[in-house]
């Protein structure tokens, strides 16, 4: 796998993680950034962490 392919795959995973985070009530942008740093570990965290309940104001 070339370096370019590695970066494309990592970036694609970050986009997928951002999409996985939204239905759980988490920030897409924050999880996209976390995914750029942690990659597959961020995916595991998104799946394992419980859904965020909406705050009552």
VEXGU-404269 format. One record per residue: x negated, y negated, z of N, C-alpha, C in turn; residue in three letters. Coordinates in steps of 0.2 Angstrom, whole numbers, padded with zeros to 4 digits, always signed. Layout:
N
XYZXYZXYZala;...
***
This chain:
57
-0004+0006+0000+0000+0000+0000-0004-0006+0000unk;-0003-0011-0004-0007-0017-0005-0005-0022+0001unk;-0009-0027+0002-0008-0032+0007-0002-0035+0006unk;+0000-0037+0000+0006-0040-0002+0012-0036-0001unk;+0012-0030-0002+0017-0025+0000+0018-0025+0007unk;+0013-0025+0011+0014-0025+0018+0017-0031+0021unk;+0016-0037+0018+0019-0043+0020+0026-0043+0018unk;+0028-0041+0012+0034-0041+0010+0039-0036+0014unk;+0036-0030+0016+0039-0026+0020+0041-0028+0027unk;+0036-0032+0030+0036-0035+0037+0041-0040+0037unk;+0041-0044+0031+0046-0050+0031+0053-0047+0030unk;+0054-0042+0026+0060-0039+0025+0063-0036+0032unk;+0059-0033+0036+0061-0030+0042+0063-0036+0047unk;+0060-0042+0046+0062-0048+0050+0069-0050+0048unk;+0070-0050+0042+0077-0052+0040+0082-0047+0042unk;+0081-0041+0041+0085-0036+0044+0087-0036+0051unk;+0081-0038+0055+0082-0038+0062+0086-0044+0064unk;+0086-0050+0060+0090-0056+0061+0097-0054+0060unk;+0099-0050+0055+0105-0048+0054+0108-0043+0059unk;+0104-0039+0062+0106-0035+0067+0107-0038+0074unk;+0104-0044+0075+0104-0048+0081+0111-0052+0082unk;+0113-0054+0076+0119-0058+0076+0125-0055+0079unk;+0127-0049+0077+0133-0046+0080+0133-0044+0087unk;+0127-0044+0090+0126-0043+0097+0126-0050+0101unk;+0127-0055+0098+0128-0062+0101+0121-0065+0102unk;+0116-0063+0098+0109-0066+0099+0108-0071+0093unk;+0103-0075+0094+0101-0080+0089+0097-0077+0083unk;+0100-0078+0077+0096-0075+0071+0089-0078+0071unk;+0089-0084+0071+0082-0088+0070+0077-0085+0076unk;+0079-0085+0082+0075-0083+0087+0072-0075+0086unk;+0077-0071+0084+0075-0064+0083+0071-0063+0076unk;+0072-0068+0072+0068-0067+0065+0061-0069+0067unk;+0060-0074+0071+0053-0076+0073+0050-0071+0078unk;+0054-0068+0082+0051-0062+0086+0049-0056+0082unk;+0053-0055+0077+0052-0049+0072+0046-0051+0068unk;+0044-0057+0067+0038-0058+0063+0032-0056+0067unk;+0033-0057+0074+0027-0056+0078+0027-0048+0080unk;+0033-0045+0082+0033-0039+0085+0035-0033+0080unk;+0038-0035+0074+0040-0030+0069+0044-0025+0072unk;+0042-0018+0071+0047-0013+0073+0049-0013+0081unk;+0044-0016+0085+0046-0016+0092+0052-0020+0093unk;+0053-0026+0089+0058-0030+0089+0065-0026+0087unk;+0064-0022+0082+0070-0018+0080+0072-0014+0086unk;+0068-0011+0090+0069-0006+0095+0073-0011+0101unk;+0070-0016+0102+0073-0021+0107+0080-0023+0105unk;+0081-0025+0099+0088-0027+0097+0093-0021+0098unk;+0091-0015+0096+0095-0009+0097+0097-0007+0104unk;+0091-0008+0109+0092-0006+0116+0095-0011+0120unk;+0094-0017+0119+0097-0022+0123+0104-0023+0123unk;+0108-0024+0128+0115-0024+0128+0117-0031+0124unk;+0124-0030+0122+0127-0036+0119+0127-0042+0124unk;+0126-0048+0121+0127-0054+0126+0134-0056+0126unk;+0137-0057+0132+0144-0059+0133+0144-0067+0132unk;+0149-0069+0129+0150-0076+0128+0151-0080+0134unk;+0147-0086+0135+0148-0089+0142+0154-0093+0142unk;+0157-0093+0148+0163-0097+0149+0162-0104+0151unk;+0165-0108+0148+0164-0115+0149+0170-0119+0151unk;
***
